Amino acid sequence: MIEIRGLRKQFGDNLVLKDVSMRVIKGQVVALVGPSGSGKSTLLRCINLLTLPDAGSIRVGTHEFSYQGAATRLPSDRVLARFRANTGMVFQHFNLFPHMTALQNVMEGMVTVLRTPKPEARARALQLLDKVGLSDKADAHPQQLSGGQKQRVAIARALAMQPQVMLFDEATSALDPELVGEVLAVIQSLAKDGMTMVIVTHEIAFAREVADVLVFMRDGVVVESGPAKDVIDHPQQAATQAFLARFHDKP
């Protein structure tokens, strides 16, 4: 489903990703964890091609892109738009259109990118709002919603594009603690439905429960990866042990 080989990304003098390779099987949930600045979010943005790598290759489903520096021929905007729709991404901040209702936010991509007829898009959007527990908020604007509700609208919007893969970049980090659970419940529901997901998170207990694989990154490299419960309960690398030690006294 996802295969990453030799991925490198540099911003100025800062080499953020150093020959990262990773494989995600269809239906698998992979949690990316690690200290701030370890390259997790950059890796996620490279998978979605919101950030273009300097070198390496990315394959998602049948789409494959290879990068070899300045000589790389970049895909067209149309190809990128289709690819990004197929790899739905949910950010820390919700990025909803403030002038649109929740329903309109979910419909927008279907109508403009997928060219779905409006009646069909509306019906699908209502189904998705119901799926994330917001059927009663269809006509609400973002400023009328809580942070958790906004994030659930953002998830519904990404799902509306019928993605093969969902990417979550710290989807709960901007939320008040009491709102985190409602978003994690939606992600857990998607996992039960068999959605392929890569999740950048600091919610280690959640990762242990939901993720099939946990990948620990530090300084732009994959330090350790394996079955989530094994890595969390019995980390093999000293850096992983030090990072996870702070969480081991939490339920």
N, C-alpha and C positions, 0 to 999 in steps of 0.2 A: 504493500500500500504506500508506504513512505520509505525511501532509501536515500540517505545522505552520505556522500563520499568526499573526504578530503576538503571539507568546507573551510575557507579562510575569509576573514573580513577584517579590514583595518580602517580605522578612522584617524587620519593624521599619523602620529607616531604610535598610536595605541592599537596593538594587534588584539582584537576582541575575540576572534575565533581562530583557533590554531589547529587546522587539519582535523576538524570534527567529523566523525562518521557515526551514523546511527540508523537503525532499521526499526520500523513500526509495522507490525502485521495488521491486516484488516480486522477490525473489531477490537483491537487492543487499546488500552488506556495507558499512556506513558506520562509519568509525572517528572518534570524537570525541577530539581531543587539545587540550592547552592547559595552562597553569600551574594549580596548585591555586587554588581559589576563582574559577575563570573561569565557573562555572555548568554544567559538563558533567553532573555527577551530578544536579543539580536538573532539568535538561532531561530526563534519562532518566527520573527519577521522575515528571515531569509527563506524559511519553508514556504511562506505565503508570497514571497518576492516583493514585499513592501520595501525590504532592503535587499539590494542586489549584491551577492557575494563577489569577492575578488577572484576566487578560484574554487574549484570543486564542482560537484554535480548534485542536483536535487531531482528526485523522481517522486511524483505523487500520482498514483494510479497509472494511467497511460501517458501522462505528461512528463517529459524529462527535459531539464535545462542544464547545460554545462557552461562553466565560466572559466576563462583563461585570461583575465586581465583586460587591458584596453582593446585587445583584438577580438573580444567577444561580440558577436552580433546579437543585439538585444531583441527580444520578442516585441511584436507590435502592441500598441495600447489595447487593441481589441482582444488579442490573445491573452494578454495579462489580465484584463478585466474578467474574461471567462475563467481563467485559471484561479484567480482570487475568489471568485464566486464559488468555485468548487472546493476551496479550502477556507471555510468560514472562520473568521477571527473575531474574538471578543476581547476588548481591551480593558485596562484598568478603569479608564474613563469612558463613559457610555457612548459619546459621539452621536447622540440622537439629534435629529433635526428639530430645533426648538419650536418652529412654526407649524409642525405637523403633529397630529394626534398619534397615540401609540399605534393605532390601526394603520394610519398612513405611513408611519415609519417602517412597519413590517411589509407593507405592500410595495414600497417604492422600488426596491431592487427587482422584484418580480416583474413590475411593469416596464421599467426603463432598461434593464439588462436582459432579462429572460423573455421580454416581449409577451408576457402573459396577459390575456384580456382582463380588464379591470374586474368584472364580476367574479371570474375565477380566482384572481389574486386576492380579492376581498374575502372570499370564502376560505381560502387557504390561510390567510392572515388571521382570521377569527379562530380557526382551528389551532393555530400555533399559540395564540394568546391564551387560549384555554389550556393548552398543554403546559404552559409555564405559570398557570394559575392567575391569569390576568384578564379573563373574559369580561369582567366588570369594569375594566379600565380602558376599553377600546377607544373611547372618545376623549380620554384625558390627554392633555399636553404634558411634555416632560416636566415642566415646572410644578405640575400638580402631583407628581409621583415621588415616592421615596427613592433613596439610592438603590435599594434592593429591587424595587419595581422597575426602575430604569434599566438596571443590568439585565433583568429578565426580559424586558422588551428587546434589548440588544441581542440576547441569545435567540429570541424568536425571529428577529430580523435576519440573523445569520443563517438560521435553519430554513428560512423561506427560500434561500437560493439552492436548496437541495444539495448541500455539500457532501462530498465523500468523507471529508475530514473536518473536525472542529479543533481550532487552536484557541486556548485560553491563556491570556497574558495577565497573570495576577488579577483575575476577575473579581476578587473580593477585597483587594488591598485598600481600595478607596472607600469601603463601606464601614459604617458604624458596626461594632461587634455584634449587636443584636440583629443585624440584617444579613450577616454572613450566611447563616444557616439556610435561609430561603433560596439563595443562589446555589449553594452547594447541593441542595436537594434536587434542583433542576439538573445539574451536571450528573449527579448520581443516577437520576432517571434516564438520562441519555446513555450512560454506561450500560444500564440494564437493557436498553433497546439495541445495544450492539454498535453504537456509534464509535468510530475510530477517533481518538482524541489525544492531543498532546497538551498538557496542562503545566504551565509555570505557576508554582504555588509555594507558599510558606506554611500552608495548612498540612503539617506532616501527618497528623492523625487521620485526616481525610484522605491523604494520598495512600496511607497504609490500607485503608478500608476499600478504596475504589480502584486504585491503579493496579495494573498487572505488572508493570515494570517501573522502577524508579531509576532515574539517571541523575547522578550527582556531578555538578560542574563546578570548577574553580579555575580562575585565571584563563578562561577561554578553552579549556580542555575538559573532556569527559574523564573524571577521576575513577568513577566506579558506576557500574550499572548491573541490574539483575532483578529478579522478582522483588516486588516492592516490600513485602513483609520481611524477606531475608535481608535486604540491604538495610532496612530501618532497624530491625531487631539485632542483626549481627553484621554490622559493617566491617569490611576487611581492611580498608585503607585508613591510615591515621587521620587524614584530612576529613574523611567522611565521618569518622568516629567523633572528632572534635566538633563538627558542625551539628551532628544529630544529638550530641550529649545534652544540649539544653532542652530538647524536647522529650527526653525519655522519662521525665517525671510527670508528664502530662498524660491525661487519659486519651 
